[in-house]
């Protein structure tokens, strides 16, 4: 029987003027061959709201500093189960949409694990995500991105 560690998280769809979403490329340190693309974000600190966590994570991972109030309501909430570093997590996560004209990503705020397990980032369109054979999360990201942009 798998034992899951519960975790709360906030994730951000950071979208530029070209309607591209920022994704990081990384891997699970327990399975370095398991590579994938994922949105900025991460675990919440104790008593931290999802919007506050999204603001903190976005600042740490990209250098973009916004107030939690600028995030608005989450565009999606879900539970994801995954392994990382040899542990299994059941993560309740909130996704936020943030629009920027453009942004030069600054990863100087990466923590030690991020520095060791993330090698690059890039901006992806929904169409590029539809065509790629590379792994990304969430797996329905192209549809999520399109729905979020249509509902603005």
N, C-alpha and C positions, 0 to 999 in steps of 0.2 A: 504494500500500500504506500502510495506517495504521500509524504507529509509536506504540506504547503505552508510557506511563511506568508502571512497576510501583509499586504503593502498597499498604501494609498499613493497615487501618483497624479501628476499633471503633465500633459503633453501639449505641444504647440505646433499648429500648422502655420508656419511663418511663410507668407506668400508675397512675392514681389510684384512689380507692375506688369511683368510678363506672364503673370498667373502661374508662376512656378513656385513649388514648395521646397523649402530647405530640408535636406536630409543629411544625416551623418552616416558614414560607413564604418562598421566595426565588427567585433566578434566576441564570442563568449570565451573568457580566459580558460575555462575548463575544456573547451572544444575549439581551439583556434582555427580549425578548418571551417567552422560554421560561421560564415560571413553574411552580413545583411545590412540594409539601409534602414534608418529609423528617424523619427522626428525628434527635435529637441524636447527635453523634458526629463523628469525623473521623480524619484520618491519625495513625498512630502515630509517635512520635519514634524515632530509632535505638535499638535494643536495648530498647524498651519492650514489655512484654507487652500482649496485648489487654485484660486486665482493668485494668491500670494506665492504659492509654490511655483506656478507657471512663470510669474515675474522673476522670481529668484533664479530658477533654472535657466530661463532665457538669457538673463544677464550673465550668469556663470559660463554658459556654453557658447554664446554668440557675441557678448558684449553689448547687446541691445537692452537698454534700461527703460522699463515702463512701470507705471504704478499699477497695482493689482486692479484698481477700478477701470483701467483702460482695456481690460480683457473681456469685459462683458460676461454673458452667460456661456457656459460650455456648449459647444455645438454637438457634443456626443459624450456619453458616459457608457463605459463597458467594463467587463471583468475579463482579464487576460490571464492565462496560466502559462508559465514558461520557466525554463531553467536558466540559471546564470551563475557561473562560478561554482558549480557543483550543488547549488541549492535550488529548490523548486519554490516559485512564488505564485500566489494568487493575488493579482494586482487589480484593484479598482482604480480605473483611470478616467480622468476628465480631459477632453480635448478642447482646446481653444483655438480660434482663428485670429491671427494678427496679420494685418496688411502693412507693407512698407513699400515705398517707391523702389528702393534698392537698399542693400545692406552689405557692407564689407565685414564678413564674419570674423570675429576675434575670439579665438579659443584659449586665450591666456588664463581664463578662469576654470579650465578643466581641472577636476580633481585627479588624484593619482590613478584611479581605475580608468577614468576616461582617457588620460594620457597614454595608458598602456594598451587600451582596447579600441581606440578610434584612430583611423589613419587618414581620413579625408572627409570632405563634405562637398555637396554640389546642389544646385537648384534643378529640380525636375518638373516638367510639365506632366499633366495627367496622361497625355498621349504617349510621352516617353515611358512613363510607368507601365502603361498598357502593353507597350512593345518589348520591354526589357525581359530578359530571362533571369536577371538578378533577383535575389530575395529581398523583400521589403516588408515592413510592418507599419501600420496594420495592413493585412493582406488585401483589404478592399480600399486602400488609400486613393486610387484614382477616382472611384465613385464618391468617396467621402469628400474629397477635394472639390469635385464638380458640384455636389449638392450644397456644400458650404458656400461656394462662390455664387451659386444661383439664388440662394436664400437671403443674400445680403440686401 
